[in-house]
Amino acid sequence: MSSSSGQSSSYDLSFKILLIGDSAVGKSSLIVSFISGSVEDIAPTIGVDFKLKLLTVGDKRLKLTIWDTAGQERFRTLTSSYYRGAQGIILAYDVTRRETFTNLSEVWSKEVELYSTNQDCVKMLVGNKVDRESERAVSTEEGLALAKEFGCLFFECSAKTRENVDKCFEELTQKIMEVPSLLEEGSILVKRNILKQRQEPQTSQDSGCCF
Ligand SMILES: Nc1nc2c(ncn2[C@@H]2O[C@H](COP(=O)(O)OP(=O)(O)OP(=O)(O)O)[C@@H](O)[C@H]2O)c(=O)[nH]1
């Protein structure tokens, strides 16, 4: 699997991936770490933000639109509509803050049930900040058990050291491509986009923000 960030209108499949979870678990950092390979200090997300990543998997060129939602409760109602049409959802928590893990059951999995319109959507639990091992408050076994309960994929990673960051996005993408209905959606999205580009003046957008 090879990857690049930036602009290109030439791709075979287009997928939408959404990151959810409590504030400051590192959702934006995971995205930036994956997209640009760098680690920066990031301000809290206001509303919703998205970034694009181009990947090649086998002979397919993929466009991933990765939506970053605000974890802060005051933005919750703003983010609910962004679940629509997602082929992949990452439920993120911070392995050093136990409440961010318990909120996956209390809050975030309920939001997914309520708002996710795609029954076949692939979900992944991601425990972030494993570089802070001495402060760990959630064990790997607990993460695995919850992922099993939710029927999700599972990864632990660090946006800071980039440990497992590429792997978790790549594994999620791979699993999406293994679901025939999602694969079909991915190619329909590309066709729709080509039609739209023919009808509207060309605008190139690598990232954006909605609130
Ligand atoms: N040590 C460590 N710090 C991290 C890691 N990932 C993120 N951080 C830090 O955690 C803080 C919050 O990161 P964000 O990426 O803004 O978190 P978020 O989940 O997007 O937060 P909201 O936008 O409020 O929902 C920042 O200070 C990051 O630098 C990590 O893997 N390890």
Ligand as a Chemical Component Dictionary entry (heavy atoms), coordinates in Angstrom:
data_LIG
# 
_chem_comp.id                   LIG 
_chem_comp.type                 NON-POLYMER 
_chem_comp.pdbx_formal_charge   0 
_chem_comp.three_letter_code    LIG 
# 
loop_
_chem_comp_atom.comp_id 
_chem_comp_atom.atom_id 
_chem_comp_atom.alt_atom_id 
_chem_comp_atom.type_symbol 
_chem_comp_atom.charge 
_chem_comp_atom.model_Cartn_x 
_chem_comp_atom.model_Cartn_y 
_chem_comp_atom.model_Cartn_z 
_chem_comp_atom.pdbx_ordinal 
LIG N1  N1  N 0 1.724   12.059 24.467 1  
LIG C1  C1  C 0 0.852   12.124 23.461 2  
LIG N2  N2  N 0 0.119   13.238 23.296 3  
LIG C2  C2  C 0 -0.780  13.261 22.278 4  
LIG C3  C3  C 0 -0.943  12.174 21.391 5  
LIG N3  N3  N 0 -1.925  12.495 20.507 6  
LIG C4  C4  C 0 -2.343  13.723 20.824 7  
LIG N4  N4  N 0 -1.654  14.201 21.888 8  
LIG C5  C5  C 0 -1.842  15.489 22.543 9  
LIG O1  O1  O 0 -3.159  15.501 23.099 10 
LIG C6  C6  C 0 -3.737  16.797 22.981 11 
LIG C7  C7  C 0 -5.077  16.729 22.270 12 
LIG O2  O2  O 0 -4.884  16.314 20.932 13 
LIG P1  P1  P 0 -5.948  16.611 19.766 14 
LIG O3  O3  O 0 -5.451  15.910 18.554 15 
LIG O4  O4  O 0 -6.247  18.061 19.667 16 
LIG O5  O5  O 0 -7.237  15.878 20.376 17 
LIG P2  P2  P 0 -8.727  15.814 19.774 18 
LIG O6  O6  O 0 -9.259  14.491 20.152 19 
LIG O7  O7  O 0 -8.717  16.128 18.316 20 
LIG O8  O8  O 0 -9.471  16.952 20.584 21 
LIG P3  P3  P 0 -10.849 17.759 20.198 22 
LIG O9  O9  O 0 -10.581 18.502 18.942 23 
LIG O10 O10 O 0 -11.105 18.680 21.371 24 
LIG O11 O11 O 0 -11.944 16.744 20.070 25 
LIG C8  C8  C 0 -2.716  17.670 22.245 26 
LIG O12 O12 O 0 -1.965  18.389 23.207 27 
LIG C9  C9  C 0 -1.818  16.650 21.544 28 
LIG O13 O13 O 0 -0.502  17.116 21.340 29 
LIG C10 C10 C 0 -0.123  11.012 21.574 30 
LIG O14 O14 O 0 -0.175  10.004 20.861 31 
LIG N5  N5  N 0 0.759   11.041 22.638 32 
# 
loop_
_chem_comp_bond.comp_id 
_chem_comp_bond.atom_id_1 
_chem_comp_bond.atom_id_2 
_chem_comp_bond.value_order 
_chem_comp_bond.pdbx_ordinal 
LIG N1  C1  SING 1  
LIG C1  N2  DOUB 2  
LIG C1  N5  SING 3  
LIG N2  C2  SING 4  
LIG C2  C3  DOUB 5  
LIG C2  N4  SING 6  
LIG C3  N3  SING 7  
LIG C3  C10 SING 8  
LIG N3  C4  DOUB 9  
LIG C4  N4  SING 10 
LIG N4  C5  SING 11 
LIG C5  O1  SING 12 
LIG C5  C9  SING 13 
LIG O1  C6  SING 14 
LIG C6  C7  SING 15 
LIG C6  C8  SING 16 
LIG C7  O2  SING 17 
LIG O2  P1  SING 18 
LIG P1  O3  DOUB 19 
LIG P1  O4  SING 20 
LIG P1  O5  SING 21 
LIG O5  P2  SING 22 
LIG P2  O6  DOUB 23 
LIG P2  O7  SING 24 
LIG P2  O8  SING 25 
LIG O8  P3  SING 26 
LIG P3  O9  DOUB 27 
LIG P3  O10 SING 28 
LIG P3  O11 SING 29 
LIG C8  O12 SING 30 
LIG C8  C9  SING 31 
LIG C9  O13 SING 32 
LIG C10 O14 DOUB 33 
LIG C10 N5  SING 34 
# 
